[in-house]
Amino acid sequence: MATTDRQEIPTPRRVALFAHFDRDGQIDDHVLHYLRGLRQVAERILFVSDGALMEGQAERLGHIAELVHAGRHGGYDFGSWKLGFQALGADIALYDEVIVANDSCYGPVFPFGPVFDKMAAEACDFWGLTDGLVDGDIRYLTSNFLVFRPAVTSHPEFTRFWAEVTRQPDKAAVCRAYEFGLSQRLMALGFRPGRYLPQAFVAKELYSDIYFDECLEAHHMPLVKVAVFNQNQQRVSRLRERLDRMAEFYPVNLIEAHVARLCGTAHPPVHDLPWRQERTRLAPLPGTYRRSKYSRDLRWWLCYVRVLGIPVFATARRVRAVA
């Protein structure tokens, strides 16, 4: 009787470094939900908080994640990941993939597993969910979720990069020095980047209608930015309807509770904007951020409501409150 040997493909070993910050020193339920989803693909999570945690909050991590630091270091996410890599130490060699992630997103809206299954077939040395677009070329991978493979993690320049991470004056400086800098540095060494989404998006599109219409459900993106729901800078239309749609895949009460704590209401006025922002590609970086003429200036909105004959509000501040 003939026998057939079946060779099973071993499950990749993964570790995740998770950067956390909360102004009130809390670990919200949506963060725990994210970590539980991450544990479906990572056997170990190192949790680093850029701030002191309130009493009893560290215990909420339970067996989900290992708290390796809780205290203000001021280095933003890259400073937290640096501390995570220091805590990981020589154990980094044990893992097939090292994930860096942060709490700037809600998720997983869709499971991480299929994302990793798809990316397992990609010939790349490091990858992310999305990337930045500069003149049609990949210049950097967005840093809210990155994955590094052994060719990268074992390279001395990768170790040197993290050793050189220092406190920066603001978030924009962090992006220039580290988010853009890491991808550019690795690509300059010949490492191949990969991305989960089939096309590149400029950064602000990840906060816009475009993300919901072309990325989230169409490609089962696991994450959506927190800032969409508590700030809605890119004026996503029908955000309340989109949140209700997400309820099919994600416990949106976690988002509502978090937004309520940050904003004082689970449904800020920005949730119900009926109109859509014009879909314009924003001028990409490098080096410095370049604002869209609509990004922070609401004078165009005042003009818009005059044309429609809607009562005009006295100041942009009042328009922001009513919108």
C-alpha distance (Angstrom), angle and dihedral (degrees) to the residues before:
residue distance angle dihedral
M1 . . .
A2 3.76 . .
T3 3.77 119.1 .
T4 3.75 127.7 -155.7
D5 3.78 121.0 -146.7
R6 3.77 112.2 -141.0
Q7 3.76 114.5 -156.8
E8 3.78 111.6 -154.7
I9 3.77 118.8 -147.5
P10 3.81 108.0 -123.5
T11 3.78 117.0 -119.7
P12 3.80 110.1 -108.0
R13 3.78 114.5 -109.0
R14 3.78 111.9 -124.9
V15 3.77 136.7 -177.6
A16 3.81 124.5 -169.2
L17 3.79 128.8 -151.3
F18 3.80 109.0 -155.5
A19 3.81 121.7 -161.8
H20 3.80 116.0 -153.3
F21 3.79 134.7 -176.1
D22 3.78 129.6 171.5
R23 3.77 125.3 170.2
D24 3.82 90.5 -143.6
G25 3.79 97.0 43.2
Q26 3.79 94.2 -112.7
I27 3.79 133.2 137.9
D28 3.79 103.1 -144.0
D29 3.79 125.9 -147.5
H30 3.81 90.6 -110.9
V31 3.81 89.1 59.6
L32 3.80 91.2 51.8
H33 3.81 89.1 48.9
Y34 3.81 89.5 52.3
L35 3.80 91.6 49.1
R36 3.80 92.4 49.8
G37 3.80 89.1 52.2
L38 3.78 90.0 48.6
R39 3.80 91.0 51.8
Q40 3.80 87.8 62.5
V41 3.81 87.9 71.3
A42 3.83 103.0 22.3
E43 3.78 124.6 59.6
R44 3.80 92.1 -156.8
I45 3.82 135.9 30.3
L46 3.80 124.7 -166.6
F47 3.80 110.1 -158.2
V48 3.82 119.6 -153.7
S49 3.79 121.6 -177.4
D50 3.81 122.1 -164.0
G51 3.78 92.1 -146.1
A52 3.78 143.5 34.6
L53 3.79 114.9 -75.3
M54 3.77 123.0 -132.4
E55 3.78 117.7 -108.9
G56 3.79 111.5 -75.0
Q57 3.80 95.7 15.3
A58 3.81 96.8 102.3
E59 3.79 89.3 55.6
R60 3.80 89.0 60.9
L61 3.78 88.9 72.9
G62 3.80 88.6 67.1
H63 3.78 109.6 161.1
I64 3.80 93.4 -22.4
A65 3.79 98.8 84.9
E66 3.79 142.4 0.3
L67 3.79 115.2 -116.9
V68 3.79 106.3 -137.8
H69 3.82 99.7 165.9
A70 3.80 138.3 10.7
G71 3.79 115.5 172.9
R72 3.76 139.8 86.3
H73 3.79 112.3 -75.1
G74 3.81 98.6 153.8
G75 3.80 94.5 -142.6
Y76 3.80 95.3 115.6
D77 3.81 118.0 -140.7
F78 3.79 95.3 -34.0
G79 3.79 89.8 53.9
S80 3.81 88.9 52.0
W81 3.80 92.6 48.4
K82 3.79 89.4 49.0
L83 3.81 89.1 57.5
G84 3.80 88.9 46.2
F85 3.80 92.1 54.0
Q86 3.80 89.6 48.0
A87 3.80 90.4 52.9
L88 3.81 91.3 46.4
G89 3.80 91.4 51.9
A90 3.79 117.8 157.2
D91 3.82 90.5 -6.7
I92 3.79 87.0 82.0
A93 3.81 87.1 85.2
L94 3.82 89.9 64.4
Y95 3.78 94.5 66.5
D96 3.78 133.3 79.3
E97 3.80 92.2 -156.5
V98 3.79 133.4 20.0
I99 3.81 115.9 -156.4
V100 3.79 124.5 -158.0
A101 3.80 115.2 -166.1
N102 3.79 139.4 156.3
D103 3.78 142.8 -157.2
S104 3.81 95.5 -104.7
C105 3.81 88.1 102.9
Y106 3.77 139.3 57.3
G107 3.76 115.3 -131.1
P108 2.83 172.1 -55.6
V109 3.79 88.5 -65.6
F110 3.79 85.7 164.8
P111 3.82 122.0 18.7
F112 3.79 120.4 -84.9
G113 3.81 92.5 -136.3
P114 3.83 98.3 81.3
V115 3.81 89.5 46.6
F116 3.80 91.2 57.0
D117 3.80 91.0 42.9
K118 3.81 90.3 55.5
M119 3.78 94.2 44.6
A120 3.83 91.7 48.7
A121 3.80 87.0 74.3
E122 3.81 93.4 50.3
A123 3.79 117.4 102.3
C124 3.79 97.0 -133.4
D125 3.79 138.9 119.8
F126 3.80 97.2 -145.2
W127 3.78 132.2 8.8
G128 3.77 146.6 -179.4
L129 3.76 139.0 -166.5
T130 3.81 94.1 -108.1
D131 3.76 138.8 6.9
G132 3.77 140.1 -152.4
L133 3.78 119.4 -105.3
V134 3.78 120.3 -136.6
D135 3.81 117.5 171.7
G136 3.80 90.1 -28.8
D137 3.81 94.1 -55.9
I138 3.79 130.5 108.3
R139 3.77 105.9 -111.7
Y140 3.79 102.9 159.7
L141 3.78 140.8 3.8
T142 3.79 115.6 -128.9
S143 3.77 106.5 -104.4
N144 3.82 103.1 -140.4
F145 3.83 87.9 92.0
L146 3.80 122.9 16.0
V147 3.79 132.8 160.6
F148 3.81 125.3 -158.0
R149 3.80 126.4 -164.4
P150 3.84 127.3 -151.1
A151 3.80 95.9 -92.4
V152 3.80 86.2 64.8
T153 3.81 102.2 33.3
S154 3.81 92.4 50.9
H155 3.80 94.1 50.0
P156 3.83 116.5 103.8
E157 3.81 91.6 -135.7
F158 3.80 90.1 60.2
T159 3.80 89.7 53.2
R160 3.79 90.0 45.6
F161 3.80 92.0 51.6
W162 3.79 92.3 58.3
A163 3.79 92.6 43.5
E164 3.81 88.5 56.2
V165 3.83 95.4 51.6
T166 3.79 107.4 116.8
R167 3.77 136.4 169.8
Q168 3.79 112.8 -71.5
P169 3.82 128.8 -155.9
D170 3.80 95.8 -118.4
K171 3.78 145.1 -10.7
A172 3.81 93.6 -89.9
A173 3.79 89.9 57.6
V174 3.81 90.0 49.9
C175 3.80 90.2 53.6
R176 3.79 93.3 49.3
A177 3.79 95.8 45.1
Y178 3.78 101.2 36.6
E179 3.81 116.7 10.7
F180 3.80 93.0 48.2
G181 3.78 93.2 25.9
L182 3.81 96.8 56.5
S183 3.79 95.1 53.1
Q184 3.79 93.0 43.5
R185 3.79 91.5 48.4
L186 3.80 93.9 50.2
M187 3.79 93.6 45.5
A188 3.80 90.2 49.1
L189 3.80 86.7 58.1
G190 3.80 89.8 54.5
F191 3.79 98.4 -102.7
R192 3.78 114.7 148.5
P193 3.83 118.1 -124.6
G194 3.79 123.7 -149.4
R195 3.78 135.7 -170.7
Y196 3.77 134.1 -159.0
L197 3.80 98.3 -141.7
P198 3.81 113.7 75.7
Q199 3.80 93.2 -128.1
A200 3.76 139.6 32.1
F201 3.80 123.9 -104.9
V202 3.76 130.5 -164.8
A203 3.78 110.4 -114.4
K204 3.79 99.8 -103.9
E205 3.78 92.6 52.5
L206 3.80 86.8 69.9
Y207 3.82 86.6 68.2
S208 3.79 95.6 45.4
D209 3.81 144.5 79.3
I210 3.78 87.4 -89.0
Y211 3.79 91.2 67.7
F212 3.79 93.4 54.2
D213 3.80 94.2 41.6
E214 3.81 100.2 43.0
C215 3.80 108.4 19.8
L216 3.78 118.9 26.0
E217 3.79 105.4 59.5
A218 3.80 97.9 10.4
H219 3.80 92.0 62.9
H220 3.81 100.8 17.7
M221 3.77 93.1 -115.8
P222 3.79 107.3 -166.8
L223 3.82 97.6 -147.4
V224 3.80 139.7 53.5
K225 3.79 124.1 -174.4
V226 3.81 118.9 -100.5
A227 3.80 90.7 -141.7
V228 3.81 91.1 64.8
F229 3.79 89.7 68.0
N230 3.79 102.9 36.7
Q231 3.82 99.0 36.6
N232 3.81 110.3 10.3
Q233 3.79 91.8 -162.2
Q234 3.80 92.5 170.3
R235 3.81 91.7 51.6
V236 3.78 100.7 -120.3
S237 3.79 108.1 -159.1
R238 3.81 123.5 -126.7
L239 3.79 90.9 7.4
R240 3.79 91.6 164.6
E241 3.81 89.7 56.4
R242 3.78 90.6 48.1
L243 3.79 90.6 51.2
D244 3.79 89.8 51.5
R245 3.80 89.2 50.6
M246 3.81 90.2 51.5
A247 3.81 88.6 56.2
E248 3.81 87.5 78.9
F249 3.79 88.7 66.7
Y250 3.81 108.0 20.5
P251 3.84 136.4 35.9
V252 3.80 95.9 -107.5
N253 3.79 91.8 -173.7
L254 3.81 84.3 80.0
I255 3.81 89.7 59.7
E256 3.80 92.3 45.1
A257 3.80 92.3 50.7
H258 3.80 92.3 48.9
V259 3.80 94.3 46.4
A260 3.81 89.9 46.6
R261 3.79 90.0 56.2
L262 3.80 93.5 46.7
C263 3.81 98.7 40.6
G264 3.79 104.5 22.2
T265 3.81 92.8 -114.8
A266 3.78 133.7 62.7
H267 3.81 90.7 -138.0
P268 3.80 110.2 42.0
P269 3.82 116.2 -167.8
V270 3.80 90.0 -102.6
H271 3.81 88.4 70.9
D272 3.77 93.6 72.5
L273 3.79 105.3 47.8
P274 3.82 105.3 140.6
W275 3.78 99.3 -161.5
R276 3.78 133.1 75.4
Q277 3.75 128.8 -124.8
E278 3.80 114.7 -121.3
R279 3.79 108.7 -97.2
T280 3.77 101.4 -120.0
R281 3.76 123.8 157.0
L282 3.76 106.9 -121.3
A283 3.78 118.7 -131.4
P284 3.82 106.2 -96.0
L285 3.74 126.0 -127.3
P286 3.23 142.8 -124.7
G287 3.74 111.3 171.2
T288 3.75 103.2 -5.6
Y289 3.75 138.1 33.0
R290 3.75 117.1 -105.6
R291 3.77 117.0 -156.1
S292 3.74 124.7 -138.9
K293 3.78 111.2 -121.9
Y294 3.82 85.9 -116.4
S295 3.78 98.2 45.7
R296 3.79 101.4 94.2
D297 3.78 107.0 -6.8
L298 3.79 114.3 92.0
R299 3.80 97.5 -176.9
W300 3.81 89.7 99.8
W301 3.82 87.8 58.0
L302 3.82 90.0 55.1
C303 3.79 88.8 53.4
Y304 3.78 90.5 47.7
V305 3.79 94.8 55.0
R306 3.82 91.3 47.3
V307 3.78 90.5 56.3
L308 3.77 91.6 51.3
G309 3.77 91.7 48.2
I310 3.77 93.3 -117.9
P311 3.84 113.9 148.5
V312 3.78 108.1 -86.4
F313 3.76 118.4 -125.6
A314 3.76 120.2 -135.4
T315 3.77 100.1 -123.7
A316 3.77 141.0 17.3
R317 3.79 88.0 -116.7
R318 3.80 91.0 62.2
V319 3.80 91.5 46.6
R320 3.80 89.5 54.1
A321 3.80 90.4 52.3
V322 3.81 95.0 48.7
A323 3.83 98.5 39.3
